[in-house]
Amino acid sequence: MISVKATQVIALGILVVASDTSPTWAQDSVLIEAARRVTVASLDSAYPRLPFEKWLAGFSRVPRSAIHWEVNDCGEGGDGREAPTCVEAGLELTPDTAAYATLVVASLDGSPSQPAIWMLYARTGRAFTEFKNLSEWVAFVRAHIR
């Protein structure tokens, strides 16, 4: 049986952890929302003026709810202070194939920026392929749609 004092210490620890992470979660949701809403045309003028999330779901046939969104440090630095901040959209195309579009959404100092393509890549099994532009990435995704 856990004592009342131990229960209070556990509850206090949970509050401290929650208070430390809540601002980050709030900031992450703002950054993810910016990436979801940016128009594809602003990323590449050859594409329509549709919100990125809607466009991704439409051409890839992946439901919006199945697109995995993640905030990260643009793949460099390890601590987020040495690299800009990115939002990555992940699409699972087959059990062993996924495609990722990474958009830079904040500068080195953490101030928000207009989302722009940082990196486009895919994973097939253990192999990774990088793409030079959105049209190459789109062609890969379309070739791997279930």
N, C-alpha and C positions, 0 to 999 in steps of 0.2 A: 504494500500500500504506500502511495506517495504522500508525504507530509504536506500540510498546507503551505509551509515555507517553500518547499521544493516546487510546488505548483505555482506559487507566486513568482519564483525565479524563472521558471520555464515560460510563464506568460509574459514576463518582462522581456526576456530574450526574444520572443516572437515579435513583440511590439518594436523592439530596436531594429530587428532585421526588416520588418515591414516598413518602418519609417525610413530606413536607409535605401530601400529599393523602390519605393513608390514613385519618387520623382523621376528615376530612370525609366520606369515603365511608362509614365506619362509622356516623357520626352520621346521614348521609342514609338509610342502610338502616334504622336504628332508627325514624326519622321516617316513612319510607314504610310500614314495617310497622305502625306505629300507625294510619296512615290506612287501610290495607287492612283492619285488624281492627275498626275502630270500627263499632258497630252503626248501621244506617241509622235505626233508631228514635231513637237519641240525637241524630241530626241533624235529624230531623223525626218527630214522634210519630205521624204518619199512616202511617208505613212500618214494615215488619217488623223484628224483632230479628235480622237477618242481618248477617254481616260485610259491610262496604261493597263489598269486591272481589267477593265471591260474588254479591251483589245486582246490582252493575253488569253483570257478565258475563251473569247470568240474564235480566234484563229487556231488555238491549240486544242480546243474541245475539252479542256480541263475545267471543271466547275470552279467558280471563284472561291468557294469554300475549301477547295483542295490545293489552292496555291499557297505555298508556305512562304511567309514573309519574315525576314530576320534583319535586325540592325547589327552591323559589325564595323570593324575598323578598316574596311576596304582591303583586307588581306595583307596589311603591312603593319609593322611596329609592335603588334602583340598587345599593347596596352591602350590603344586608341588615341594616345597623345602624339604619336609620331606619324599619323596618317589621317586623312579626312574620314568622315563617317559615311558609311554606305548603307543602303537598304537593298537586300537581295530577295528576289522573287524566285522561288524554286518550283519547277513543274515536274512531277513524276510522270514520265511518258510510258514506260513499261517497268516491270519489276526490277530490271537492272539498268535502266536508262533514265537520266534526269537532265533537265536543262535549267540553267541559272542565268538570270539577268541582274547584274549588280549596278545600281545607280548611286552615284555620289550625291549626298543630300546636305552635307555640312562641311565647312572648311576645316583646316587644321586647328583653328581656334574654337571650333564648335559652333560657329554662327551658321544658321541655315543658309543654304544656297539653292539656286534653281537646280532641280534634279537633272543629271546628265549621265550618259552611259559611262561607266567605269570599266566594266569587263563583262563579256558574254562568253559563257563556256558550257560544256556538257560533260557528263560523266556516263560512260558506258562500261559496266563492270568496274574494273579498277583503272581504266584509261580515261584521261581527261583531254578534251579538245577545246582550244580557245578559238574564238571567231573574231575576225577583224571588224566586222560591221553587223548591223542588225539584219540585213538581208541574208547573210550567210547563216546566222543563228536561226532565223525564221525557216530557212530551207531545211536545216537539220531537224528542227522541231516537227515540221510538216512531214518529213520522211519517216519519223518515228512515232507518229500518232497511232494509237491503237485502233 
